[in-house]
Amino acid sequence: MSKNLKKMISYYKPYLGVFWADMFFATVSAAVALVIPLVIRYVTSTLIYMEPQAILGQIRWIALMLFALVAVDCYSRFFIANQGHVMGAKIEYDMRAEIFAHFQKLSFSFYDDQKVGQLMSRITTDLFDITELMHHGPENIILSLIKIIGAFVILMSIKPALALAAFAVLPFMFLFAYYMNGKMRRAFRSNRERIADINAQIEDNLSGIRVVKSFANEDIEKEKFRQGNEGFLRAKKNSYYYMGSFSAGLGTFTTLIQVNVILAGVILIAKGSVDISDLVTFLLYISVFTEPVRTLIDFTEQFQNGYTGFERFQEIMAIEPDIADKEDAKELVNVKGDISFEDVSFQYEENTECVLNHINLNVPAGAYMALVGSSGAGKSTLCSLIPRFYDVTAGAVKIDGCDVRDIRLKSLRDHIGIVQQDVYLFVGTVFDNIRYGKPDATREEVIEAAKNANAHDFIMSLPNGYETDIGQRGIKLSGGQKQRLSIARVFLKNPPILIFDEATSALDNESEKVVQDSLEKLAKNRTTFVIAHRLSTIKNAQRILVLTEEGIAEEGTHEELLEKGGVYEKLYQMQFHK
């Protein structure tokens, strides 16, 4: 816990000026609260016994002082609420930027096991509660401690016996708070996990809403959500049980403090050792004293919310990317595009069996290599090793004789273009999505890339041309149109190495032909890997590799493989002579 607290405190470092100013004004506000009861004591014990003229003479100065204190307190509270919140928002900004940047570093293997909705909770709900704690926590502690300690010192100076009666309850209160603190922490952590599950479920439902409606399964989705929602409600009830117990317990202790003071005060008045004015002052200070105690009650809930959120934040930040640059990693320059797989084996972390076993393959620069085979044979996995989406379990993948693990990731991926079957387009315009391939591209370069991808004509037919908003994931476009935009994006990037991962398998025949023409044009003079489901799209490949679960079963041209009468010939017969 101490390690996490130290890390949390480190986020104040850039804003120490505002932080200490916030603490200063919190101290000033607490001091004002302590001074006012002393003024009342002076009025009730001394001023009211003076001559009327003397009272009127002094009341002007007392009024002036009280109004000055009110003004100072007003500005102090304004600074705390304004600049303190701004500081909290800046810390939230820093933490959100940090975790988002960390998400960008994590590899595919991390995202294979995660739900988007749960990750969203880490950078929204969790962070909000963390920064609320980091803003209000220190000032609440300062305000509370100054008021409690100040009240104790003043009360001891007035009448030690009454002060001890007031503070005798405190040790029991703190023991109770310590006991309940652990139970509340576990309960609030459970809340975090349940709300993250609900967020994941909502994200999953809304992303697949068209599938839900096409199967008329709204009731099933509502039932799934109801179960998750009930789990969250149970967690909430559990946390509220402990929070209610905690709040009621501390509330009872604060009331006992007042009861103690009243009873002790009456006894001491009866004995003649306490004046009425002292008892009134004590009761005023009890309210000054119990108010910060209630603040600490609220702070405890806030602390549980914020700290459990920070623990979850740290869990993500503690995950080391399993694919990262070596310290001496180098830039990839003057790329020819020779690619070799040297005794490559690969297995996913959760699998005991290798997806790829001892693959040896040499692909010369500019070659057009097609990969075919049954589902699960490792075609996509093989290509994913080139840009290091995953690292080999054994062996090495090399580009121009250099192991990809010795190359800077950005440099490596800058030289590889990927066109996938499942095209992802971002919210925004056609222009923005094409320029994603080269963020500093000019408009002329974007249009040229679109023309090369056979996309310019359909783009110009859209309502606003290149400035047309394409909706979430390009929902307003057809499959062929989306695919051509993704190809235009790669044209703009202009990489020496290409990977086409079943880029036309989901398209109709007409769209497939247009997209295929674009792909052939893009592949010219580049080292190209084509993962193909439709064998008609790879007849012209210079080399076809047939992968099975045992490894590379066959390789050759389309005609050579048909003559062999092996795996490829069977696949071809299944597709064209059913």
URHUJO-V920592 format. One line per field, one symbol per residue. phi: phi as a letter, one per 30 degrees, with the letter a starting at -180 (. if undefined). burial: + if it has 16 or more other C-alpha atoms within 10 Angstrom, else -. A space follows every 10 residues. Layout:
phi = ???
burial = ???
//
This chain:
phi = .ddddddddd ddedbdeded dddddddddd dddddedddd ddddcbddcd dedddddddd dddddddddd dddddedddd ddddddeddd ddeddddddd ddeddddedd ddcccedddd ddcbeedddd ddddddeddd ddeddddddd ddddddddae ddddddcdde eddddddddd eddddddddd eedddddded dddddddcdd deddchcedd dddddddddd ddddddeddd dddddddddd ddddddddde dddddddddd dicbdddddd dddddddddd dddddddddd dddddddddd edededdddd edbbdddcdc dcbhdcjdbb cchdbabded cccddbbhdb abbdeidccc cblddjdjdd dedddddidb cddaiacbch iceddccded ddddcbcbcc dcdccddkce eddddedaec dddddddddd ddchcedddd ddebhdcddc idhiddcddd dddddddedd eddhddbbbc chdcdccded dddddddddd dddeibdbcc cbcddddbec ddaccccbdd kddbaldedd ddddicdddd dddddcbd
burial = -------+-- ++-----++- ++++++++++ ++++-+++++ +-++--+--- ---------- -----+--++ -++--++-++ --+++-++++ ++--++--+- -++--++-+- ----+-+++- +++-++++++ ++++++++++ ++++++++-+ ++-++--++- -++++++-+- --+---+--+ +--++-++++ ++++++++++ +-+-+----- -+-------- +---+--++- ++--++-+++ -++--++--+ +-++-+++-+ ++-++--+-- ---+--++++ ++++++-+++ ++++-++-++ ++++++++++ ++++-+---- +-++-----+ -+----++++ +++++++--- ---+++++++ --++++++++ +++---++++ ++++++++++ ++-+++++++ -++++++++- -+++++++++ +-+++--+++ ++++++++-- ----++++++ ++++++--+- ----++-+++ ---+----++ ++++++++++ ++++++++++ +++++++--- ++-+++-++- -++--+++++ +++++-++-- +-+++++++- ++-+++++-- ++----+++- ++------
//
